[in-house]
């Protein structure tokens, strides 16, 4: 009896399907797809086929692309990650429109539906976004390329597949390598610009230093002029007396007999 109970329990478990959080499931009975999706939970599915579908945002990697810029330069390599989510409520509709478009990614519980179709549309959107830019500046416009990609891909999916089936959440241009010869030219131009800026900075420093010396020289010239005017105004007497006081060491001169000689007034 115990063995029978164990066998029945195992059979019941085998006949059940668990749908994980973040996923939904599409049910098929006798080959017919039901439009209503199954929400996360455990279901008895002995007499039906249930496909668990990834309903959360998932990354779609596009590798080794070689799009062309507006000036007809082919990029050496471009890698992009796009984050896409299906409308969970329309998973059955997606499976019906693209019945063979079911793929699995290692580490994910559930299947991706419609992602091969999205990938084809995404490639076209990438090529379109790059074609708007010139080769000399495309390497500086990763963020703008990603933004255009999200916008253009979403518009394409809404138009071609149907509105509210897929949501393009974000994109990231992970790697962008231009033509090798162009890459060398870009580096050379950057180095030349850096050198030019350094020379401009040195020139500015020289100008500042020259201005400082000019101001100092003008100050000295003004001081000499003021002193000269004072000498001329007083007939030179006050100026001579002032210079004598400045040089006096505080000792009175003495005679040969040892007597002190008083300082004479020059007035």
Secondary structure as GFF3:
##gff-version 3
##sequence-region A 1 267
A	DSSP	alpha_helix	2	14	.	.	.	ID=ss1
A	DSSP	beta_strand	16	19	.	.	.	ID=ss2
A	DSSP	beta_strand	23	29	.	.	.	ID=ss3
A	DSSP	beta_strand	32	33	.	.	.	ID=ss4
A	DSSP	beta_strand	41	44	.	.	.	ID=ss5
A	DSSP	beta_strand	49	54	.	.	.	ID=ss6
A	DSSP	beta_strand	58	65	.	.	.	ID=ss7
A	DSSP	beta_strand	77	86	.	.	.	ID=ss8
A	DSSP	three_ten_helix	88	90	.	.	.	ID=ss9
A	DSSP	alpha_helix	91	97	.	.	.	ID=ss10
A	DSSP	beta_strand	102	103	.	.	.	ID=ss11
A	DSSP	beta_strand	112	113	.	.	.	ID=ss12
A	DSSP	alpha_helix	115	130	.	.	.	ID=ss13
A	DSSP	three_ten_helix	138	140	.	.	.	ID=ss14
A	DSSP	alpha_helix	142	160	.	.	.	ID=ss15
A	DSSP	beta_strand	166	177	.	.	.	ID=ss16
A	DSSP	alpha_helix	180	233	.	.	.	ID=ss17
A	DSSP	alpha_helix	237	247	.	.	.	ID=ss18
###
